[in-house]
């Protein structure tokens, strides 16, 4: 697992505890209690992403260099076999901008993971699907990725995982709600 840039002393807490102590020392009147959760969520997500990307870059075969590309491939893989998605559908699934999606699609098409075709219903729309080789190679990589996820979560017992899942689900309901 990656080492933190801010090396916490085990008996004094993690890097967020150190940050909170600094706030208490330098700005004691500021309520930073929300950072106990938010900073940990963001830091854990960033460090997990770095771990996943390092793992992706070390795998043999075609390159997947970032979690965004992996997420796009996962989204296509979860679609029914042979089913294609439109760029608009991908943007909604991935929460990515049009420009960000375009870059991912160009890269993954160039590397042979996906193919884009014109929609038979409307030639102005494109459809995106995994190539046969892309699907086979993604399937080989998926179990390795899931093993890394399981290893990350191995520090939590089943009850703790259920609490985290419920809490994060509540946050996502709020964040994903239409305005």
C-alpha positions as CSV (number, residue, x, y, z in Angstrom):
1,X,0.0,0.0,0.0
2,X,1.2,3.6,-0.7
3,X,2.9,5.5,2.1
4,X,1.5,8.8,3.0
5,X,3.5,12.0,2.2
6,X,2.6,13.1,5.8
7,X,3.9,10.2,7.9
8,X,1.6,9.9,10.9
9,X,2.8,8.6,14.2
10,X,0.6,5.6,14.9
11,X,-0.3,6.6,18.5
12,X,-1.1,10.2,17.4
13,X,-3.5,9.3,14.5
14,X,-3.5,9.6,10.8
15,X,-2.5,12.5,8.5
16,X,-5.9,14.1,8.9
17,X,-5.5,14.0,12.7
18,X,-2.2,15.9,12.2
19,X,-4.0,18.5,10.0
20,X,-6.7,18.9,12.6
21,X,-4.1,19.5,15.3
22,X,-2.5,22.1,13.2
23,X,-5.8,23.9,12.7
24,X,-6.5,23.8,16.4
25,X,-3.1,25.3,17.1
26,X,-3.1,28.0,14.5
27,X,-6.9,28.8,14.2
28,X,-8.5,27.4,17.4
29,X,-11.8,29.2,16.8
30,X,-12.5,27.6,13.3
31,X,-14.8,24.6,13.3
32,X,-13.0,22.1,11.1
33,X,-14.9,19.1,12.4
34,X,-16.3,18.4,8.9
35,X,-12.8,17.7,7.7
36,X,-12.6,14.6,10.0
37,X,-14.8,13.0,7.3
38,X,-14.4,15.0,4.1
39,X,-10.6,15.2,4.2
40,X,-10.4,11.5,4.9
41,X,-12.8,10.7,2.1
42,X,-10.8,12.8,-0.4
43,X,-7.4,11.6,0.8
44,X,-8.4,8.0,0.8
45,X,-9.9,8.3,-2.7
46,X,-6.7,10.0,-4.0
47,X,-4.4,7.4,-2.4
48,X,-6.6,4.5,-3.7
49,X,-6.6,6.0,-7.2
50,X,-2.8,6.3,-7.1
51,X,-2.6,2.6,-6.0
52,X,-5.0,1.5,-8.8
53,X,-3.2,3.5,-11.4
54,X,0.3,2.2,-10.4
55,X,-1.2,-1.4,-10.6
56,X,-2.8,-0.7,-14.0
57,X,0.5,0.6,-15.5
58,X,2.4,-2.5,-14.4
59,X,0.0,-5.0,-16.1
60,X,1.2,-6.6,-19.3
61,X,-0.6,-5.9,-22.6
62,X,-2.4,-2.8,-23.7
63,X,-1.9,0.2,-21.5
64,X,-4.6,1.5,-19.2
65,X,-3.0,4.5,-17.5
66,X,-5.7,5.9,-15.3
67,X,-8.8,5.1,-13.3
68,X,-11.0,7.1,-15.6
69,X,-10.1,4.9,-18.6
70,X,-10.7,1.8,-16.4
71,X,-14.1,3.1,-15.3
72,X,-15.1,3.7,-18.9
73,X,-14.1,0.2,-19.8
74,X,-16.0,-1.1,-16.8
75,X,-19.1,0.8,-17.8
76,X,-19.0,-0.7,-21.3
77,X,-18.3,-4.2,-19.9
78,X,-21.3,-4.1,-17.7
79,X,-23.5,-3.3,-20.7
80,X,-25.2,-6.3,-22.3
81,X,-22.9,-8.4,-24.5
82,X,-22.6,-6.7,-27.9
83,X,-24.5,-3.7,-26.6
84,X,-23.1,-0.2,-27.3
85,X,-23.6,3.0,-25.4
86,X,-23.8,6.5,-26.7
87,X,-21.3,9.1,-25.5
88,X,-24.1,10.8,-23.6
89,X,-24.9,7.6,-21.7
90,X,-21.2,7.3,-20.9
91,X,-21.0,10.9,-19.6
92,X,-24.0,10.2,-17.3
93,X,-22.5,7.0,-15.9
94,X,-19.0,8.4,-15.5
95,X,-19.8,12.0,-14.4
96,X,-17.3,13.4,-16.9
97,X,-17.3,16.4,-19.2
98,X,-17.7,16.1,-22.9
99,X,-14.1,17.1,-23.5
100,X,-12.8,14.6,-20.9
101,X,-14.9,11.8,-22.4
102,X,-13.7,12.6,-25.9
103,X,-10.0,12.3,-24.8
104,X,-10.7,9.0,-23.1
105,X,-12.6,7.6,-26.2
106,X,-9.8,8.7,-28.5
107,X,-7.1,7.1,-26.4
108,X,-9.0,3.9,-25.9
109,X,-10.0,3.6,-29.5
110,X,-6.4,4.2,-30.6
111,X,-5.2,1.5,-28.2
112,X,-7.7,-1.0,-29.6
113,X,-10.0,-1.2,-26.5
114,X,-13.1,0.2,-28.1
115,X,-14.7,0.9,-31.4
116,X,-17.0,3.8,-32.3
117,X,-19.6,3.4,-35.0
118,X,-22.4,5.6,-36.3
119,X,-25.9,4.8,-34.9
120,X,-28.1,3.0,-37.4
121,X,-31.0,5.2,-36.1
122,X,-29.2,8.5,-36.4
123,X,-25.9,8.8,-38.3
124,X,-25.1,12.0,-36.3
125,X,-24.8,9.9,-33.1
126,X,-22.1,7.5,-32.4
127,X,-22.1,4.3,-30.4
128,X,-19.2,2.9,-28.4
129,X,-18.5,-0.7,-27.5
130,X,-15.6,-2.8,-26.4
131,X,-13.7,-4.7,-29.1
132,X,-13.6,-8.4,-28.8
133,X,-10.0,-8.2,-27.7
134,X,-10.7,-5.3,-25.4
135,X,-13.4,-7.3,-23.7
136,X,-11.2,-10.4,-23.3
137,X,-8.3,-8.3,-21.9
138,X,-10.5,-6.3,-19.6
139,X,-12.0,-9.6,-18.2
140,X,-8.4,-10.8,-17.4
141,X,-7.6,-7.6,-15.6
142,X,-10.9,-7.3,-13.6
143,X,-10.1,-9.9,-11.0
144,X,-6.7,-8.3,-10.2
145,X,-8.4,-5.0,-9.7
146,X,-11.1,-6.5,-7.4
147,X,-8.4,-8.2,-5.4
148,X,-6.7,-4.9,-4.8
149,X,-10.1,-3.4,-3.7
150,X,-10.6,-6.4,-1.3
151,X,-7.1,-5.9,0.1
152,X,-7.8,-2.2,0.8
153,X,-11.0,-3.0,2.6
154,X,-9.5,-5.9,4.6
155,X,-8.8,-3.5,7.5
156,X,-12.6,-3.2,8.0
157,X,-14.7,-6.0,9.4
158,X,-18.2,-6.8,7.9
159,X,-20.0,-4.5,10.3
160,X,-17.7,-1.6,9.7
161,X,-18.0,-2.0,5.9
162,X,-21.8,-2.0,6.2
163,X,-21.6,1.3,8.2
164,X,-19.3,2.8,5.6
165,X,-21.6,1.7,2.8
166,X,-24.7,3.1,4.4
167,X,-23.0,6.4,5.2
168,X,-21.5,6.8,1.7
169,X,-24.8,5.9,0.1
170,X,-26.5,8.8,2.0
171,X,-23.8,11.2,0.8
172,X,-24.2,10.0,-2.8
173,X,-27.9,10.4,-2.6
174,X,-27.3,14.1,-1.7
175,X,-24.5,14.6,-4.2
176,X,-26.2,12.8,-7.1
177,X,-29.6,14.4,-6.6
178,X,-30.8,16.6,-9.5
179,X,-30.8,20.3,-8.5
